[in-house]
Amino acid sequence: METFENLTIIAVVIAVSIAAAFWLSNIATMHTDIELLDIKLQAQRQGTKVTVTAYIKNRGTKPATIILAKINGQPLEFQATINPGETSTHALETETSAQTLQVSFVTSTGKEYSLLVNVP
């Protein structure tokens, strides 16, 4: 009988510990703001003009504000706020004969996302 009581107490302690761990991890992630952008690029050439289409998804937990875009280091005026879970599409234009472009996006937190895109 004493063994059964000990096993019951151990099972209850383990169950409460697991529940407390899940609760604490949930609280920690709710109050942790994460900025995480998933960016896909496509480029099209028309003569010397290149249009880069950016598909930007916010996979983070807080809104992300992009304050600057750069193509091959040249800044372009750009402003966009993307809420968590949302995807937005933006077109950037430049004059170049390059076959590969480095496209960068800078957010209001100072984080820079850089990608390369081939121009057909």
C-alpha positions in Angstrom: 0.0 0.0 0.0 2.8 2.4 0.8 4.4 1.8 -2.6 1.2 2.7 -4.4 1.0 6.0 -2.4 4.6 6.8 -3.3 4.0 6.1 -7.0 0.9 8.3 -6.9 2.8 11.2 -5.3 5.7 10.9 -7.8 3.2 10.8 -10.7 1.5 14.0 -9.4 4.8 15.8 -8.9 5.9 14.9 -12.4 2.6 16.0 -14.0 2.7 19.3 -12.1 6.3 19.9 -13.1 5.5 19.3 -16.8 2.5 21.6 -16.6 4.5 24.3 -14.9 7.3 24.0 -17.5 4.8 24.4 -20.4 3.2 27.4 -18.6 6.5 29.1 -18.0 7.7 28.5 -21.6 4.4 30.0 -22.9 4.8 33.1 -20.8 8.4 33.5 -21.9 7.5 33.3 -25.6 4.5 35.6 -25.3 6.6 38.4 -23.8 9.6 38.0 -26.1 9.5 40.1 -29.2 11.2 38.4 -32.2 11.9 40.0 -35.5 12.1 37.4 -38.3 11.6 38.2 -41.9 11.4 35.6 -44.7 12.2 37.3 -48.0 12.0 35.9 -51.5 13.1 37.8 -54.6 12.4 37.7 -58.3 14.1 40.0 -60.9 13.0 41.0 -64.4 15.0 43.0 -66.9 13.6 45.4 -69.5 16.6 46.9 -71.3 18.8 48.4 -68.7 15.9 48.7 -66.2 15.6 45.9 -63.6 12.6 45.4 -61.5 13.1 43.3 -58.3 9.9 42.0 -56.7 10.3 41.2 -53.0 7.9 38.9 -51.2 8.4 39.6 -47.5 6.7 37.5 -44.8 7.0 38.4 -41.1 7.5 35.2 -39.2 8.2 37.0 -35.9 6.1 37.9 -33.0 6.0 41.7 -33.4 5.4 44.1 -36.3 8.5 44.7 -38.4 9.1 48.1 -40.0 11.5 48.3 -42.9 13.0 51.7 -43.2 15.5 51.3 -46.1 16.2 49.1 -49.1 19.5 48.9 -50.9 20.4 47.4 -54.3 24.1 46.8 -54.7 24.7 49.1 -51.8 22.7 52.0 -53.3 20.0 53.2 -50.9 16.4 53.4 -52.1 13.5 55.2 -50.3 11.4 52.4 -48.8 9.0 52.2 -45.9 6.8 49.3 -45.0 5.4 47.8 -41.8 4.5 44.1 -41.8 2.5 42.6 -39.0 3.2 39.1 -37.7 2.0 36.4 -40.1 1.4 38.8 -42.9 3.1 38.8 -46.3 3.6 41.9 -48.4 4.8 42.4 -52.0 7.0 45.3 -53.1 8.7 46.3 -56.4 12.1 47.9 -56.5 13.5 49.4 -59.7 17.1 50.2 -60.7 19.2 50.8 -63.8 22.0 48.2 -64.1 23.6 45.7 -66.5 24.7 43.4 -63.7 23.6 39.8 -63.8 23.5 39.4 -60.0 22.1 41.9 -57.5 22.5 42.2 -53.8 19.3 43.4 -52.3 19.2 44.4 -48.6 16.4 45.5 -46.3 17.1 47.4 -43.1 14.5 47.4 -40.3 13.9 50.0 -37.6 15.7 47.8 -35.1 18.9 48.0 -37.2 18.8 44.4 -38.5 19.8 44.0 -42.1 18.5 41.2 -44.3 20.6 40.7 -47.5 20.0 38.4 -50.4 21.3 37.8 -53.9 19.1 37.6 -56.9 20.0 36.6 -60.5 18.7 38.8 -63.2 17.7 36.8 -66.3 
